[in-house]
Amino acid sequence: MLKFLELSNEKETQIKWTSDREYRRKILRLLTILALRDSYLMRWSSL
């Protein structure tokens, strides 16, 4: 249990130290993927 707490705490620290730029880049990539998927689905549904 203690090990698990240490691991989750370590993850939190890593998340906190993630730079804003990297964070924004991840969000942009996610949005791009979602947009591509949406257009792909719409194209298929219009067939």
PDB file of N, CA, C and O in Angstrom:
ATOM      1  N   MET A   1       0.841  -1.206   0.000  1.00  0.00           N
ATOM      2  CA  MET A   1       0.000   0.000   0.000  1.00  0.00           C
ATOM      3  C   MET A   1       0.876   1.256   0.000  1.00  0.00           C
ATOM      4  O   MET A   1       0.624   2.207  -0.741  1.00  0.00           O
ATOM      5  N   LEU A   2       1.890   1.240   0.829  1.00  0.00           N
ATOM      6  CA  LEU A   2       2.801   2.382   0.905  1.00  0.00           C
ATOM      7  C   LEU A   2       3.488   2.599  -0.435  1.00  0.00           C
ATOM      8  O   LEU A   2       3.674   3.730  -0.883  1.00  0.00           O
ATOM      9  N   LYS A   3       3.864   1.476  -1.070  1.00  0.00           N
ATOM     10  CA  LYS A   3       4.520   1.556  -2.371  1.00  0.00           C
ATOM     11  C   LYS A   3       3.599   2.237  -3.378  1.00  0.00           C
ATOM     12  O   LYS A   3       4.027   3.077  -4.169  1.00  0.00           O
ATOM     13  N   PHE A   4       2.322   1.855  -3.328  1.00  0.00           N
ATOM     14  CA  PHE A   4       1.344   2.434  -4.245  1.00  0.00           C
ATOM     15  C   PHE A   4       1.228   3.947  -4.027  1.00  0.00           C
ATOM     16  O   PHE A   4       1.179   4.719  -4.984  1.00  0.00           O
ATOM     17  N   LEU A   5       1.186   4.352  -2.768  1.00  0.00           N
ATOM     18  CA  LEU A   5       1.101   5.780  -2.448  1.00  0.00           C
ATOM     19  C   LEU A   5       2.320   6.525  -2.972  1.00  0.00           C
ATOM     20  O   LEU A   5       2.206   7.624  -3.516  1.00  0.00           O
ATOM     21  N   GLU A   6       3.486   5.914  -2.801  1.00  0.00           N
ATOM     22  CA  GLU A   6       4.713   6.546  -3.304  1.00  0.00           C
ATOM     23  C   GLU A   6       4.646   6.717  -4.816  1.00  0.00           C
ATOM     24  O   GLU A   6       5.025   7.757  -5.355  1.00  0.00           O
ATOM     25  N   LEU A   7       4.155   5.675  -5.492  1.00  0.00           N
ATOM     26  CA  LEU A   7       4.071   5.728  -6.951  1.00  0.00           C
ATOM     27  C   LEU A   7       3.121   6.829  -7.405  1.00  0.00           C
ATOM     28  O   LEU A   7       3.454   7.610  -8.296  1.00  0.00           O
ATOM     29  N   SER A   8       1.935   6.893  -6.791  1.00  0.00           N
ATOM     30  CA  SER A   8       0.966   7.909  -7.198  1.00  0.00           C
ATOM     31  C   SER A   8       1.495   9.310  -6.901  1.00  0.00           C
ATOM     32  O   SER A   8       1.262  10.243  -7.669  1.00  0.00           O
ATOM     33  N   ASN A   9       2.204   9.453  -5.789  1.00  0.00           N
ATOM     34  CA  ASN A   9       2.792  10.743  -5.444  1.00  0.00           C
ATOM     35  C   ASN A   9       3.840  11.140  -6.476  1.00  0.00           C
ATOM     36  O   ASN A   9       3.936  12.305  -6.863  1.00  0.00           O
ATOM     37  N   GLU A  10       4.623  10.156  -6.918  1.00  0.00           N
ATOM     38  CA  GLU A  10       5.649  10.411  -7.926  1.00  0.00           C
ATOM     39  C   GLU A  10       4.995  10.877  -9.219  1.00  0.00           C
ATOM     40  O   GLU A  10       5.474  11.804  -9.872  1.00  0.00           O
ATOM     41  N   LYS A  11       3.896  10.224  -9.581  1.00  0.00           N
ATOM     42  CA  LYS A  11       3.181  10.599 -10.803  1.00  0.00           C
ATOM     43  C   LYS A  11       2.665  12.027 -10.698  1.00  0.00           C
ATOM     44  O   LYS A  11       2.789  12.810 -11.640  1.00  0.00           O
ATOM     45  N   GLU A  12       2.089  12.362  -9.553  1.00  0.00           N
ATOM     46  CA  GLU A  12       1.585  13.723  -9.350  1.00  0.00           C
ATOM     47  C   GLU A  12       2.694  14.743  -9.530  1.00  0.00           C
ATOM     48  O   GLU A  12       2.500  15.781 -10.161  1.00  0.00           O
ATOM     49  N   THR A  13       3.859  14.442  -8.971  1.00  0.00           N
ATOM     50  CA  THR A  13       5.002  15.347  -9.099  1.00  0.00           C
ATOM     51  C   THR A  13       5.380  15.518 -10.563  1.00  0.00           C
ATOM     52  O   THR A  13       5.646  16.631 -11.018  1.00  0.00           O
ATOM     53  N   GLN A  14       5.402  14.404 -11.301  1.00  0.00           N
ATOM     54  CA  GLN A  14       5.742  14.473 -12.721  1.00  0.00           C
ATOM     55  C   GLN A  14       4.730  15.338 -13.470  1.00  0.00           C
ATOM     56  O   GLN A  14       5.094  16.142 -14.328  1.00  0.00           O
ATOM     57  N   ILE A  15       3.448  15.157 -13.129  1.00  0.00           N
ATOM     58  CA  ILE A  15       2.404  15.941 -13.791  1.00  0.00           C
ATOM     59  C   ILE A  15       2.590  17.427 -13.482  1.00  0.00           C
ATOM     60  O   ILE A  15       2.462  18.276 -14.365  1.00  0.00           O
ATOM     61  N   LYS A  16       2.892  17.727 -12.216  1.00  0.00           N
ATOM     62  CA  LYS A  16       3.094  19.127 -11.827  1.00  0.00           C
ATOM     63  C   LYS A  16       4.266  19.747 -12.579  1.00  0.00           C
ATOM     64  O   LYS A  16       4.225  20.915 -12.966  1.00  0.00           O
ATOM     65  N   TRP A  17       5.320  18.939 -12.779  1.00  0.00           N
ATOM     66  CA  TRP A  17       6.514  19.472 -13.422  1.00  0.00           C
ATOM     67  C   TRP A  17       6.431  19.468 -14.941  1.00  0.00           C
ATOM     68  O   TRP A  17       7.328  19.971 -15.617  1.00  0.00           O
ATOM     69  N   THR A  18       5.350  18.896 -15.481  1.00  0.00           N
ATOM     70  CA  THR A  18       5.183  18.928 -16.930  1.00  0.00           C
ATOM     71  C   THR A  18       5.034  20.384 -17.358  1.00  0.00           C
ATOM     72  O   THR A  18       4.213  21.124 -16.815  1.00  0.00           O
ATOM     73  N   SER A  19       5.834  20.780 -18.329  1.00  0.00           N
ATOM     74  CA  SER A  19       5.809  22.178 -18.759  1.00  0.00           C
ATOM     75  C   SER A  19       4.497  22.507 -19.457  1.00  0.00           C
ATOM     76  O   SER A  19       3.866  21.641 -20.062  1.00  0.00           O
ATOM     77  N   ASP A  20       4.096  23.773 -19.365  1.00  0.00           N
ATOM     78  CA  ASP A  20       2.857  24.216 -19.992  1.00  0.00           C
ATOM     79  C   ASP A  20       2.883  23.972 -21.490  1.00  0.00           C
ATOM     80  O   ASP A  20       1.871  23.613 -22.091  1.00  0.00           O
ATOM     81  N   ARG A  21       4.053  24.172 -22.086  1.00  0.00           N
ATOM     82  CA  ARG A  21       4.167  24.006 -23.537  1.00  0.00           C
ATOM     83  C   ARG A  21       3.851  22.566 -23.934  1.00  0.00           C
ATOM     84  O   ARG A  21       3.106  22.317 -24.882  1.00  0.00           O
ATOM     85  N   GLU A  22       4.426  21.631 -23.197  1.00  0.00           N
ATOM     86  CA  GLU A  22       4.192  20.214 -23.479  1.00  0.00           C
ATOM     87  C   GLU A  22       2.715  19.879 -23.280  1.00  0.00           C
ATOM     88  O   GLU A  22       2.123  19.126 -24.054  1.00  0.00           O
ATOM     89  N   TYR A  23       2.132  20.458 -22.219  1.00  0.00           N
ATOM     90  CA  TYR A  23       0.723  20.236 -21.906  1.00  0.00           C
ATOM     91  C   TYR A  23      -0.162  20.729 -23.048  1.00  0.00           C
ATOM     92  O   TYR A  23      -1.077  20.033 -23.488  1.00  0.00           O
ATOM     93  N   ARG A  24       0.131  21.951 -23.522  1.00  0.00           N
ATOM     94  CA  ARG A  24      -0.646  22.515 -24.633  1.00  0.00           C
ATOM     95  C   ARG A  24      -0.487  21.676 -25.887  1.00  0.00           C
ATOM     96  O   ARG A  24      -1.446  21.473 -26.632  1.00  0.00           O
ATOM     97  N   ARG A  25       0.733  21.184 -26.123  1.00  0.00           N
ATOM     98  CA  ARG A  25       0.982  20.371 -27.310  1.00  0.00           C
ATOM     99  C   ARG A  25       0.151  19.092 -27.260  1.00  0.00           C
ATOM    100  O   ARG A  25      -0.402  18.670 -28.276  1.00  0.00           O
ATOM    101  N   LYS A  26       0.062  18.477 -26.084  1.00  0.00           N
ATOM    102  CA  LYS A  26      -0.738  17.268 -25.923  1.00  0.00           C
ATOM    103  C   LYS A  26      -2.203  17.553 -26.201  1.00  0.00           C
ATOM    104  O   LYS A  26      -2.874  16.773 -26.876  1.00  0.00           O
ATOM    105  N   ILE A  27      -2.706  18.674 -25.680  1.00  0.00           N
ATOM    106  CA  ILE A  27      -4.108  19.039 -25.890  1.00  0.00           C
ATOM    107  C   ILE A  27      -4.370  19.290 -27.368  1.00  0.00           C
ATOM    108  O   ILE A  27      -5.381  18.840 -27.909  1.00  0.00           O
ATOM    109  N   LEU A  28      -3.458  20.010 -28.024  1.00  0.00           N
ATOM    110  CA  LEU A  28      -3.621  20.278 -29.452  1.00  0.00           C
ATOM    111  C   LEU A  28      -3.667  18.989 -30.246  1.00  0.00           C
ATOM    112  O   LEU A  28      -4.474  18.844 -31.164  1.00  0.00           O
ATOM    113  N   ARG A  29      -2.786  18.037 -29.886  1.00  0.00           N
ATOM    114  CA  ARG A  29      -2.761  16.764 -30.596  1.00  0.00           C
ATOM    115  C   ARG A  29      -4.073  16.014 -30.392  1.00  0.00           C
ATOM    116  O   ARG A  29      -4.614  15.425 -31.328  1.00  0.00           O
ATOM    117  N   LEU A  30      -4.574  16.042 -29.170  1.00  0.00           N
ATOM    118  CA  LEU A  30      -5.830  15.372 -28.864  1.00  0.00           C
ATOM    119  C   LEU A  30      -6.977  15.988 -29.657  1.00  0.00           C
ATOM    120  O   LEU A  30      -7.807  15.275 -30.222  1.00  0.00           O
ATOM    121  N   LEU A  31      -7.017  17.325 -29.695  1.00  0.00           N
ATOM    122  CA  LEU A  31      -8.063  18.015 -30.448  1.00  0.00           C
ATOM    123  C   LEU A  31      -7.967  17.686 -31.930  1.00  0.00           C
ATOM    124  O   LEU A  31      -8.986  17.483 -32.590  1.00  0.00           O
ATOM    125  N   THR A  32      -6.745  17.634 -32.457  1.00  0.00           N
ATOM    126  CA  THR A  32      -6.546  17.299 -33.867  1.00  0.00           C
ATOM    127  C   THR A  32      -7.060  15.903 -34.164  1.00  0.00           C
ATOM    128  O   THR A  32      -7.745  15.684 -35.163  1.00  0.00           O
ATOM    129  N   ILE A  33      -6.727  14.957 -33.288  1.00  0.00           N
ATOM    130  CA  ILE A  33      -7.187  13.577 -33.469  1.00  0.00           C
ATOM    131  C   ILE A  33      -8.709  13.525 -33.443  1.00  0.00           C
ATOM    132  O   ILE A  33      -9.324  12.853 -34.271  1.00  0.00           O
ATOM    133  N   LEU A  34      -9.316  14.233 -32.494  1.00  0.00           N
ATOM    134  CA  LEU A  34     -10.774  14.239 -32.398  1.00  0.00           C
ATOM    135  C   LEU A  34     -11.402  14.853 -33.641  1.00  0.00           C
ATOM    136  O   LEU A  34     -12.396  14.340 -34.155  1.00  0.00           O
ATOM    137  N   ALA A  35     -10.828  15.946 -34.124  1.00  0.00           N
ATOM    138  CA  ALA A  35     -11.359  16.610 -35.315  1.00  0.00           C
ATOM    139  C   ALA A  35     -11.266  15.690 -36.527  1.00  0.00           C
ATOM    140  O   ALA A  35     -12.214  15.577 -37.304  1.00  0.00           O
ATOM    141  N   LEU A  36     -10.117  15.031 -36.684  1.00  0.00           N
ATOM    142  CA  LEU A  36      -9.940  14.106 -37.800  1.00  0.00           C
ATOM    143  C   LEU A  36     -10.941  12.969 -37.714  1.00  0.00           C
ATOM    144  O   LEU A  36     -11.538  12.578 -38.717  1.00  0.00           O
ATOM    145  N   ARG A  37     -11.124  12.437 -36.502  1.00  0.00           N
ATOM    146  CA  ARG A  37     -12.058  11.328 -36.319  1.00  0.00           C
ATOM    147  C   ARG A  37     -13.482  11.765 -36.650  1.00  0.00           C
ATOM    148  O   ARG A  37     -14.236  11.028 -37.284  1.00  0.00           O
ATOM    149  N   ASP A  38     -13.841  12.976 -36.212  1.00  0.00           N
ATOM    150  CA  ASP A  38     -15.185  13.482 -36.484  1.00  0.00           C
ATOM    151  C   ASP A  38     -15.434  13.625 -37.979  1.00  0.00           C
ATOM    152  O   ASP A  38     -16.475  13.196 -38.477  1.00  0.00           O
ATOM    153  N   SER A  39     -14.491  14.222 -38.700  1.00  0.00           N
ATOM    154  CA  SER A  39     -14.669  14.406 -40.142  1.00  0.00           C
ATOM    155  C   SER A  39     -14.721  13.053 -40.839  1.00  0.00           C
ATOM    156  O   SER A  39     -15.462  12.871 -41.805  1.00  0.00           O
ATOM    157  N   TYR A  40     -13.934  12.112 -40.347  1.00  0.00           N
ATOM    158  CA  TYR A  40     -13.912  10.757 -40.902  1.00  0.00           C
ATOM    159  C   TYR A  40     -15.276  10.096 -40.715  1.00  0.00           C
ATOM    160  O   TYR A  40     -15.824   9.503 -41.644  1.00  0.00           O
ATOM    161  N   LEU A  41     -15.819  10.207 -39.494  1.00  0.00           N
ATOM    162  CA  LEU A  41     -17.131   9.615 -39.207  1.00  0.00           C
ATOM    163  C   LEU A  41     -18.224  10.280 -40.029  1.00  0.00           C
ATOM    164  O   LEU A  41     -19.117   9.602 -40.537  1.00  0.00           O
ATOM    165  N   MET A  42     -18.163  11.599 -40.166  1.00  0.00           N
ATOM    166  CA  MET A  42     -19.181  12.318 -40.929  1.00  0.00           C
ATOM    167  C   MET A  42     -19.129  11.901 -42.392  1.00  0.00           C
ATOM    168  O   MET A  42     -20.170  11.750 -43.032  1.00  0.00           O
ATOM    169  N   ARG A  43     -17.931  11.715 -42.922  1.00  0.00           N
ATOM    170  CA  ARG A  43     -17.775  11.302 -44.307  1.00  0.00           C
ATOM    171  C   ARG A  43     -18.427   9.933 -44.516  1.00  0.00           C
ATOM    172  O   ARG A  43     -19.108   9.698 -45.514  1.00  0.00           O
ATOM    173  N   TRP A  44     -18.205   9.039 -43.554  1.00  0.00           N
ATOM    174  CA  TRP A  44     -18.775   7.698 -43.671  1.00  0.00           C
ATOM    175  C   TRP A  44     -20.290   7.726 -43.511  1.00  0.00           C
ATOM    176  O   TRP A  44     -20.994   6.996 -44.208  1.00  0.00           O
ATOM    177  N   SER A  45     -20.800   8.550 -42.613  1.00  0.00           N
ATOM    178  CA  SER A  45     -22.246   8.582 -42.379  1.00  0.00           C
ATOM    179  C   SER A  45     -22.982   9.228 -43.549  1.00  0.00           C
ATOM    180  O   SER A  45     -24.171   8.981 -43.748  1.00  0.00           O
ATOM    181  N   SER A  46     -22.278  10.054 -44.326  1.00  0.00           N
ATOM    182  CA  SER A  46     -22.927  10.715 -45.463  1.00  0.00           C
ATOM    183  C   SER A  46     -22.996   9.800 -46.676  1.00  0.00           C
ATOM    184  O   SER A  46     -23.717  10.096 -47.628  1.00  0.00           O
ATOM    185  N   LEU A  47     -22.256   8.691 -46.658  1.00  0.00           N
ATOM    186  CA  LEU A  47     -22.284   7.759 -47.784  1.00  0.00           C
ATOM    187  C   LEU A  47     -23.601   6.994 -47.841  1.00  0.00           C
ATOM    188  O   LEU A  47     -23.796   6.165 -48.729  1.00  0.00           O
TER     189      LEU A  47
END
